[in-house]
Amino acid sequence: MGRDISGILVRYTGGDVVEYAVDNGVIYDVCTFRQLQTAVMLGELAARLRAAGNVVEEFNAEEVKRREERRGEARRMRPDYELGCGVPWGNAEYRRAARRSRAASKAMRRG
């Protein structure tokens, strides 16, 4: 563990996969942005998880940045069904439905 690690990917024995990263000394879950309530360094956390029988993959700051960029790109490519943007079969019908839904919601709030 001599190299500087900025994140770990943990495959728990139950099948769950969680990615942890460090930002300003705080360890957080990348998907939920929840801070880990532990006062250990990331390397020590990785060692403890390995000792418990989990598979741990370590990566450096460059890899963390690449993973965040890929995740952001995947989010941008996801179709927006409410606005109808990026829907493969066209968005005119979805835009009309979204407009009607917003209008109905506004009317319900008025009473």
NUSE-793411 format. One record per atom (N, C-alpha, C): x, y, z. Coordinates in steps of 0.05 Angstrom, whole numbers, plus 5000, padded with zeros to 4 digits. Example, Ala and Ser with C-alpha at 12.3 -4.5 7.8 and 13.67 -1.06 7.14 Angstrom:
REM residues 2
526448865156/524649105156/526449345156/525749555142/527349795143/525850015157/
This chain:
REM residues 111
501649765000/500050005000/501750255000/504050244987/505850474987/504850694969/503150634949/502350854931/500051014943/499751254932/497651434942/494951354929/493051274946/490451194935/488451404941/486651454922/484551654926/481751534926/481651274920/479051144919/479250844920/477150714928/477050424927/474350334917/474350114904/471849984895/471649724910/469549694926/469249454943/467049284933/467749024929/465648824922/465248664947/463048724961/462448584986/461648294980/462048125000/461447834997/458447794991/456747974999/453847944994/453048014966/454948124950/454448194922/454248494917/454148654938/453948944935/456649054926/456549264909/458949394899/458749684907/460749784922/460650064932/463350194925/463250434915/465650584909/466050804929/468350814942/469051024961/471251194950/471151454956/473251634948/473851824970/476051974968/476952164988/476752444976/475652634991/475552914983/476153075008/478453215008/479353375031/479553215056/480452975054/480852805078/478352665087/476052705074/473552575082/472952355062/472352115073/471651885057/468651885053/467751865027/464951865022/464251645001/461751565001/460651374981/460051534956/461251454934/461051614909/458251624899/456651414901/453951414889/451951584906/452151564932/450251704949/451351964961/453952004958/455452234970/455152245000/454652015012/454452005041/457251975053/457752135074/460352125087/460551875105/462851745104/463251515121/463751605150/462351495169/462651575197/464851415210/467251445200/469551305211/472051485210/473751455228/476151635230/478651475221/478451325199/480751175190/481551285163/484051225155/484951305128/483851105108/483851185083/482651005062/484250745059/486850765062/488550515060/487950325082/487550425106/486850255129/484050135126/482150295115/479450195109/479649965089/481249995068/481549795048/482749535060/484649565078/485949335091/483849185108/482249335123/480149215140/478049065123/477349185101/475349055083/476448805071/479048815063/480348575052/480448355072/481048425097/481248225119/478548095124/476448235118/473748135123/472847955099/474547925079/473947745057/472647875033/472748145032/471648285009/473748334988/472948374963/474848434942/475048744940/477548844942/477949134942/479849214919/478949404903/480649504881/481349794887/483849864888/484750134894/485350284869/484950544869/485650714846/486550984856/488051124838/489151384845/487351614837/488251864840/486552094835/485852114805/487652044787/487052054759/484851864751/484851624763/482751434757/480151524769/480151654792/477651764804/476451964785/478152144774/477152344756/476052224731/477352014720/476351884696/473651744701/473351614725/470851484732/468651694734/469151924746/467152134749/466352244722/468252274704/467652374677/465852174662/466451914664/464851704651/462051704662/461851734689/459251734702/457551974693/458952204691/457552454682/456652424653/458352304636/457552264609/455152074606/455051874622/452851684622/450251824631/450552004650/448152164659/447152344638/449052474623/448252664602/446952514579/447752264574/446652114552/443951984558/443151984584/440651864592/438352034581/436251914569/434052074559/432452204582/431452444577/429752584597/426852544588/425352364601/422752304592/420752524598/421252694618/419352904625/419453124604/421853194595/422053404575/421953284547/422353024545/422252884519/424852914504/427052984516/429553024502/431152754502/432152684478/433752454476/432252184475/429552204473/427951954471/428251854442/429051594439/429651494412/427351514392/424951494400/422651484381/421351754378/422651964387/421652234383/420652354409/420652614410/419952734436/417452904435/416152944412/413853114410/411553024429/410952764429/408852664445/409452694475/411952644482/412752664510/412652954519/413453134502/413253424509/410353504514/408553414497/405753484501/404753364527/405453114532/404552984557/405653124582/408153204580/409453344603/408153614607/407453754586/406154014588/403353984601/401853774592/399253724604/399453644633/401453484639/401853404667/402453644685/404253824675/404854064691/402354244694/400754274673/398354434674/396354314694/396054054693/394153924712/395153954741/397753924745/398853954771/398454234782/398754434765/398354714772/395454764779/393654654764/390754684769/389954554795/391154324801/390554184826/391554344851/393754484848/394854644870/393054884875/391954994854/390155224857/387655154873/386754914868/384354824883/381954824868/
